[in-house]
């Protein structure tokens, strides 16, 4: 009898444990401002969906990429919702690692910007929903530019950007002419440098998949980048990523910043930025070509195929990427603070247009990015700031480490590019491309 009671008790405990787990979602996300705000507003989702609770795992960008990649490839099952991007979504979706996302008519999937919807799909199926989308552009202090007797055209050259950086730089006064990413990572310094290299006429691979990192175009771009930050950037640039530079800019210490368009909503917000009323925007600079000069990305929410909470997970993704969520943020924090770059209706909204001084520049940048035509010379890959092949993640990390070392002065640009070429060649040979 005691054995039977113990068996029944164990069964009841197991059932209760399963029921408790069934209502819990674990979500992995990046520690960017819009994601932090999503966490604050999650109580609205939980109130509308009794029985579902949300647990957050918030990580720095590079760490997030590593954790979700490891979890999805090993079928670890740690997360019910993952924050991923345009690199992962089509590759993982095509491999069957992600749940297809199909939402109700009121979600208005056709309202998603075509570039965002297309970049998160594979074989016509949506595998991740964009929480916010971005391209890249120039964000600068118009007061400093004017005081230096300079101008900033809407489509400047890299040479002009360097001239402006020199004119507004005041290292002794703690205001740096330009801030750019230097922290190693395929989505950090490698992403920025790829767009810069694209505009200098470079490409990752030739038409036979041979790496091209030791080309004159890459050398020209990286040398320009290292000289620019060495002369006019903040100390320690080789460790700076988005959040570090955002803090510098908001404190008034960066005269110019070329990075994700999503930053515009933070640096123009007087609650966050000391220079909110002194910022202006221009399209990403070019050298010999406009192709691939500005990136295209979305931080998106996806549901891994291994989760046992797929239904509840999809409910959360639908809520967090809906028009209603954008309106919730607007009601809470104002239209200038909503996640952008995802829906045409956001840019059509007169309240958003009135609140967001960056709206037109941001949308123009997003619409101008073309992943299928991002280099001067032909390539076998798609992608602007990355090559959409599984091997790129390892290659991009290795290259980013070399570029950061060159920026820190630990190796020459030539040495860094030679090592990067060797690393890329090794990965491509190992994968059987040639």
C-alpha positions as CSV (number, residue, x, y, z in Angstrom):
1,X,0.0,0.0,0.0
2,X,2.8,2.4,0.9
3,X,4.5,1.6,-2.4
4,X,1.2,2.3,-4.3
5,X,0.8,5.6,-2.4
6,X,4.4,6.6,-3.3
7,X,3.8,5.7,-6.9
8,X,0.6,7.8,-7.0
9,X,2.3,10.7,-5.3
10,X,5.2,10.6,-7.7
11,X,2.8,10.5,-10.6
12,X,0.9,13.5,-9.3
13,X,4.1,15.4,-8.7
14,X,5.2,14.7,-12.2
15,X,1.9,15.9,-13.6
16,X,2.0,19.0,-11.6
17,X,5.6,19.6,-12.6
18,X,4.7,19.3,-16.2
19,X,1.8,21.6,-15.9
20,X,3.9,24.2,-14.2
21,X,6.5,23.9,-17.0
22,X,3.9,24.1,-19.7
23,X,3.1,27.7,-18.8
24,X,6.7,28.9,-18.6
25,X,8.5,30.4,-21.6
26,X,12.3,31.0,-21.5
27,X,13.3,33.7,-23.9
28,X,16.9,34.5,-24.9
29,X,17.5,38.1,-26.1
30,X,20.1,40.7,-26.5
31,X,20.8,43.6,-24.0
32,X,19.7,46.4,-26.4
33,X,17.3,49.1,-25.3
34,X,14.2,47.9,-27.2
35,X,14.6,44.4,-25.8
36,X,14.9,45.8,-22.2
37,X,11.7,47.7,-22.8
38,X,10.0,44.6,-24.1
39,X,10.8,42.9,-20.8
40,X,9.2,45.7,-18.9
41,X,6.0,45.4,-20.9
42,X,5.8,41.6,-20.7
43,X,3.3,41.9,-17.9
44,X,0.7,43.0,-20.5
45,X,1.2,39.7,-22.4
46,X,1.0,37.7,-19.2
47,X,-2.2,39.4,-18.2
48,X,-3.8,38.8,-21.6
49,X,-2.6,35.1,-21.5
50,X,-3.3,33.7,-18.0
51,X,-1.2,30.7,-17.2
52,X,1.8,31.8,-19.2
53,X,4.8,33.3,-17.5
54,X,7.9,34.6,-19.2
55,X,11.5,34.1,-18.0
56,X,14.3,36.2,-19.6
57,X,17.9,35.4,-20.4
58,X,19.4,38.7,-21.4
59,X,22.9,38.5,-22.9
60,X,25.5,40.7,-24.6
61,X,25.3,40.5,-28.4
62,X,28.3,38.2,-29.0
63,X,27.4,35.9,-26.1
64,X,23.8,35.7,-27.3
65,X,24.9,34.5,-30.7
66,X,27.1,31.8,-29.2
67,X,24.5,30.6,-26.8
68,X,21.6,30.3,-29.2
69,X,23.8,28.8,-31.9
70,X,25.0,26.1,-29.5
71,X,21.5,25.5,-28.2
72,X,20.0,25.1,-31.7
73,X,22.7,22.9,-33.1
74,X,22.9,20.6,-30.1
75,X,19.1,20.6,-29.6
76,X,19.7,21.7,-26.1
77,X,16.2,22.9,-25.6
78,X,17.2,25.8,-23.2
79,X,15.0,28.4,-24.9
80,X,11.4,28.5,-26.2
81,X,12.0,31.8,-28.0
82,X,15.3,33.0,-29.5
83,X,16.4,36.4,-30.6
84,X,18.2,35.8,-33.9
85,X,18.8,37.8,-37.2
86,X,18.8,37.6,-40.9
87,X,21.9,35.5,-41.0
88,X,20.5,32.6,-38.9
89,X,16.8,32.7,-39.8
90,X,16.9,31.4,-43.5
91,X,19.7,28.9,-42.8
92,X,18.2,27.4,-39.7
93,X,14.7,27.5,-41.2
94,X,15.7,25.7,-44.3
95,X,17.4,23.0,-42.1
96,X,14.2,22.5,-40.1
97,X,15.6,23.9,-36.9
98,X,12.9,26.6,-36.5
99,X,9.1,26.5,-36.4
100,X,7.3,28.2,-39.3
101,X,5.5,31.3,-38.2
102,X,1.9,31.7,-39.3
103,X,-0.3,34.3,-37.6
104,X,-3.9,35.5,-37.7
105,X,-5.2,38.0,-40.2
106,X,-5.0,40.8,-37.7
107,X,-1.2,40.4,-37.5
108,X,-1.1,41.9,-41.1
109,X,2.0,40.1,-42.3
110,X,1.9,42.1,-45.5
111,X,2.5,45.2,-43.5
112,X,6.1,43.9,-42.8
113,X,8.6,45.7,-44.9
114,X,9.5,43.4,-47.8
115,X,13.2,43.5,-47.0
116,X,12.6,42.3,-43.5
117,X,10.1,39.6,-44.4
118,X,12.3,38.3,-47.2
119,X,15.4,38.3,-45.1
120,X,13.7,36.2,-42.4
121,X,12.2,33.6,-44.7
122,X,13.3,30.5,-46.6
123,X,11.4,28.9,-49.4
124,X,8.6,31.4,-49.0
125,X,8.0,30.6,-45.3
126,X,8.6,33.0,-42.4
127,X,10.8,31.6,-39.7
128,X,11.4,34.6,-37.6
129,X,9.3,37.8,-37.0
130,X,11.1,41.1,-36.9
131,X,11.1,42.9,-33.6
132,X,13.1,45.8,-35.0
133,X,14.9,46.2,-38.3
134,X,17.8,48.3,-39.2
135,X,20.3,49.5,-41.8
136,X,23.3,51.7,-41.0
137,X,23.8,55.4,-41.5
138,X,25.8,58.4,-40.3
139,X,24.7,60.0,-37.0
140,X,26.5,63.2,-36.3
141,X,26.6,66.4,-34.2
142,X,25.4,69.1,-36.5
143,X,26.5,71.8,-34.0
144,X,30.1,70.6,-34.1
145,X,30.1,70.3,-37.9
146,X,28.7,73.8,-38.4
147,X,31.1,75.2,-35.8
148,X,34.0,73.7,-37.8
149,X,32.8,75.3,-41.0
150,X,32.0,71.9,-42.5
151,X,29.0,70.4,-44.1
152,X,27.6,66.8,-44.3
153,X,26.0,65.9,-47.6
154,X,23.4,63.2,-47.6
155,X,25.7,60.7,-49.5
156,X,29.2,61.6,-48.4
157,X,32.4,59.9,-49.4
158,X,34.7,58.2,-46.8
159,X,37.2,60.9,-47.7
160,X,34.8,63.6,-46.7
161,X,33.9,61.8,-43.5
162,X,37.6,61.7,-42.6
163,X,37.9,65.4,-43.2
164,X,34.9,66.1,-41.0
165,X,36.2,63.9,-38.3
166,X,39.5,65.8,-38.3
167,X,37.8,69.1,-38.2
168,X,35.5,68.3,-35.2
169,X,38.0,66.1,-33.2
170,X,39.0,67.5,-29.8
171,X,40.7,64.8,-28.0
172,X,41.9,67.0,-25.2
173,X,38.4,68.2,-24.6
174,X,37.0,64.6,-24.6
175,X,35.1,64.9,-27.9
176,X,36.2,62.4,-30.5
177,X,35.8,63.0,-34.2
178,X,34.4,59.6,-35.0
179,X,33.3,56.5,-33.2
180,X,33.1,53.1,-34.9
181,X,32.8,49.5,-33.8
182,X,36.1,47.7,-33.0
183,X,35.0,44.8,-30.7
184,X,35.7,41.5,-32.4
185,X,32.7,39.5,-33.7
186,X,31.1,38.5,-36.9
187,X,28.1,40.8,-36.0
188,X,30.3,43.5,-34.4
189,X,33.4,44.9,-36.1
190,X,33.2,42.4,-39.0
191,X,29.7,43.6,-39.9
192,X,30.7,47.2,-40.0
193,X,34.0,46.6,-41.8
194,X,32.2,44.5,-44.4
195,X,30.0,47.4,-45.4
196,X,33.0,49.7,-45.5
197,X,35.0,47.2,-47.5
198,X,32.1,46.7,-49.9
199,X,32.1,50.4,-50.7
200,X,35.9,50.2,-51.3
201,X,35.2,47.6,-54.0
202,X,36.0,44.5,-51.9
203,X,34.2,41.2,-51.5
204,X,34.4,38.2,-49.3
205,X,34.7,35.6,-52.0
206,X,35.2,35.5,-55.7
207,X,32.9,33.5,-58.0
208,X,34.7,30.3,-57.2
209,X,34.4,30.8,-53.4
210,X,38.0,31.7,-53.0
211,X,38.5,34.2,-50.1
212,X,39.6,37.7,-51.1
213,X,40.7,39.1,-47.8
214,X,44.3,39.7,-49.0
215,X,43.1,41.9,-51.9
216,X,44.1,45.6,-52.4
217,X,40.5,46.7,-51.8
218,X,40.4,45.0,-48.3
219,X,43.8,46.5,-47.5
220,X,42.7,50.0,-48.5
221,X,39.5,49.8,-46.5
222,X,41.0,48.4,-43.3
223,X,44.0,50.7,-43.5
224,X,41.6,53.7,-43.8
225,X,39.5,52.4,-40.9
226,X,42.5,51.9,-38.6
227,X,44.0,55.3,-39.4
228,X,40.6,57.0,-38.9
229,X,40.1,55.6,-35.5
230,X,43.7,55.9,-34.4
231,X,43.7,59.6,-35.3
232,X,40.2,60.7,-34.4
233,X,38.5,57.9,-32.4
234,X,38.2,57.4,-28.6
235,X,40.9,55.4,-26.8
236,X,40.2,51.7,-26.6
237,X,38.2,51.6,-29.8
238,X,39.2,47.9,-30.3
239,X,36.8,47.0,-27.4
240,X,33.9,49.2,-28.4
241,X,30.6,47.8,-29.7
242,X,27.1,49.3,-30.0
243,X,26.3,49.9,-26.4
244,X,29.7,51.3,-25.5
245,X,29.5,53.8,-28.4
246,X,25.9,54.7,-27.6
247,X,26.9,55.7,-24.1
248,X,29.8,57.8,-25.4
249,X,27.5,59.5,-28.0
250,X,24.8,60.2,-25.4
251,X,27.3,61.8,-23.2
252,X,28.3,64.2,-26.0
253,X,31.7,62.5,-26.6
254,X,31.3,61.3,-30.2
255,X,31.1,63.9,-33.0
256,X,30.1,61.3,-35.5
257,X,29.0,57.6,-35.4
258,X,28.3,55.2,-38.3
259,X,26.2,52.3,-37.0
260,X,22.8,50.7,-36.8
261,X,19.9,53.1,-37.7
262,X,18.1,51.9,-34.5
263,X,20.5,54.0,-32.5
264,X,18.8,57.1,-33.8
265,X,15.8,56.6,-31.6
266,X,18.1,56.6,-28.5
267,X,20.5,59.5,-29.4
268,X,17.5,61.7,-30.3
269,X,15.7,61.0,-27.0
270,X,16.3,63.8,-24.5
271,X,15.6,61.4,-21.7
272,X,18.7,59.4,-22.7
273,X,20.9,61.8,-24.6
274,X,22.5,65.0,-23.6
275,X,22.9,66.0,-27.2
276,X,19.4,64.9,-28.5
277,X,18.6,68.4,-30.0
278,X,22.0,68.5,-31.8
279,X,22.0,65.3,-33.9
280,X,21.4,64.9,-37.6
281,X,21.6,62.0,-40.1
282,X,23.0,61.1,-43.5
283,X,23.3,57.9,-45.5
284,X,26.3,55.6,-45.0
285,X,29.5,56.9,-46.7
286,X,30.9,55.4,-49.9
287,X,34.3,55.1,-51.6
288,X,34.3,53.7,-55.1
289,X,30.7,52.2,-55.1
290,X,27.4,52.6,-53.3
291,X,26.8,48.9,-53.4
292,X,26.8,47.3,-49.9
293,X,27.7,50.6,-48.2
294,X,25.0,50.1,-45.6
295,X,23.9,46.9,-43.9
296,X,20.5,45.2,-43.6
297,X,19.6,43.5,-40.4
298,X,16.7,42.6,-38.1
299,X,16.7,41.4,-34.6
300,X,13.9,38.9,-34.8
301,X,12.1,36.4,-32.6
302,X,12.1,32.7,-33.6
303,X,10.7,29.5,-32.1
304,X,13.2,26.6,-32.1
305,X,11.7,23.4,-33.4
306,X,12.7,21.5,-30.3
307,X,10.6,23.4,-27.8
308,X,7.7,21.8,-26.1
309,X,6.0,25.2,-25.7
310,X,5.6,26.0,-29.4
311,X,2.0,27.2,-29.2
312,X,2.7,29.6,-26.3
313,X,6.0,30.7,-27.8
314,X,4.3,31.6,-31.1
315,X,1.7,33.6,-29.1
316,X,4.5,35.6,-27.5
317,X,6.3,36.2,-30.8
318,X,3.0,37.3,-32.4
319,X,2.3,39.8,-29.6
320,X,5.8,41.2,-29.4
321,X,6.1,41.9,-33.2
322,X,2.5,43.1,-33.8
323,X,1.2,46.6,-34.6
324,X,-0.5,46.5,-31.2
325,X,2.8,46.1,-29.4
326,X,4.2,49.1,-31.3
327,X,1.2,51.1,-30.2
328,X,1.7,49.9,-26.6
329,X,5.2,51.3,-26.6
330,X,4.0,54.5,-28.1
331,X,1.3,54.9,-25.4
332,X,3.9,54.1,-22.7
333,X,7.0,56.0,-23.9
334,X,6.0,58.1,-27.0
335,X,6.2,57.5,-30.7
336,X,9.8,58.4,-30.8
337,X,10.7,55.4,-28.8
338,X,8.9,52.6,-30.7
339,X,10.9,49.7,-32.3
340,X,11.3,50.7,-35.9
341,X,12.4,49.2,-39.2
342,X,9.7,46.5,-39.4
343,X,6.3,47.8,-40.6
344,X,5.3,50.2,-43.3
345,X,2.4,51.4,-41.1
346,X,4.9,52.8,-38.6
347,X,6.5,55.1,-41.2
348,X,3.0,56.1,-42.5
349,X,1.9,57.1,-39.0
350,X,1.9,60.9,-38.7
351,X,2.5,60.6,-35.0
352,X,5.7,58.7,-35.6
353,X,6.8,61.1,-38.4
354,X,6.3,64.0,-36.0
355,X,8.2,62.4,-33.2
356,X,11.1,60.7,-35.0
357,X,13.5,63.2,-36.7
358,X,15.3,60.2,-38.1
359,X,12.3,58.5,-39.8
360,X,13.0,59.4,-43.4
361,X,16.8,58.7,-43.2
362,X,16.2,55.4,-41.6
363,X,13.7,54.2,-44.1
364,X,15.8,55.3,-47.0
365,X,18.8,53.4,-45.7
366,X,16.7,50.2,-45.2
367,X,15.2,50.4,-48.7
368,X,18.5,51.0,-50.3
369,X,20.2,47.9,-48.9
370,X,20.3,45.0,-51.4
371,X,21.6,41.7,-50.2
372,X,21.5,40.2,-53.7
373,X,23.7,43.0,-55.2
374,X,26.1,44.2,-52.4
375,X,29.5,44.2,-54.1
376,X,31.1,45.9,-57.1
377,X,32.3,42.6,-58.5
378,X,30.2,39.4,-58.8
379,X,29.9,37.0,-55.9
380,X,28.3,33.6,-55.3
381,X,26.7,34.7,-52.0
382,X,23.9,36.9,-50.8
383,X,24.1,39.2,-47.8
384,X,25.4,42.8,-47.2
385,X,27.4,42.7,-44.0
386,X,27.8,38.9,-44.1
387,X,27.9,36.0,-46.6
388,X,24.8,33.9,-46.1
389,X,26.6,30.5,-45.7
390,X,26.9,28.4,-42.6
391,X,30.7,28.7,-42.6
392,X,30.6,32.5,-42.3
393,X,30.0,32.6,-38.6
394,X,33.4,31.0,-37.8
395,X,35.1,32.9,-40.6
396,X,33.6,36.2,-39.4
397,X,34.7,35.6,-35.8
398,X,38.3,34.8,-36.9
399,X,38.5,37.8,-39.2
400,X,37.0,40.1,-36.5
401,X,39.7,39.1,-34.0
402,X,42.4,39.9,-36.5
403,X,40.9,43.3,-37.4
404,X,40.5,44.2,-33.7
405,X,44.2,43.3,-33.2
406,X,45.2,45.6,-36.1
407,X,43.2,48.4,-34.6
408,X,44.8,47.9,-31.2
409,X,48.2,48.1,-32.9
410,X,49.2,44.5,-32.0
411,X,49.7,43.5,-35.7
412,X,49.9,45.4,-38.9
413,X,47.0,45.6,-41.3
414,X,48.9,43.4,-43.8
415,X,49.6,40.8,-41.1
416,X,46.0,40.8,-39.9
417,X,44.6,40.4,-43.4
418,X,47.0,37.6,-44.2
419,X,46.0,35.7,-41.1
420,X,42.3,36.4,-42.0
421,X,42.8,35.0,-45.5
422,X,44.4,31.9,-44.1
423,X,41.6,31.3,-41.6
424,X,38.9,31.8,-44.3
425,X,40.7,29.6,-46.7
426,X,41.0,26.8,-44.1
427,X,37.3,26.9,-43.3
428,X,36.2,26.9,-47.0
429,X,38.5,24.0,-47.8
430,X,37.3,22.1,-44.8
431,X,33.7,22.6,-45.9
432,X,34.5,21.4,-49.4
433,X,33.9,24.5,-51.4
434,X,37.0,23.8,-53.5
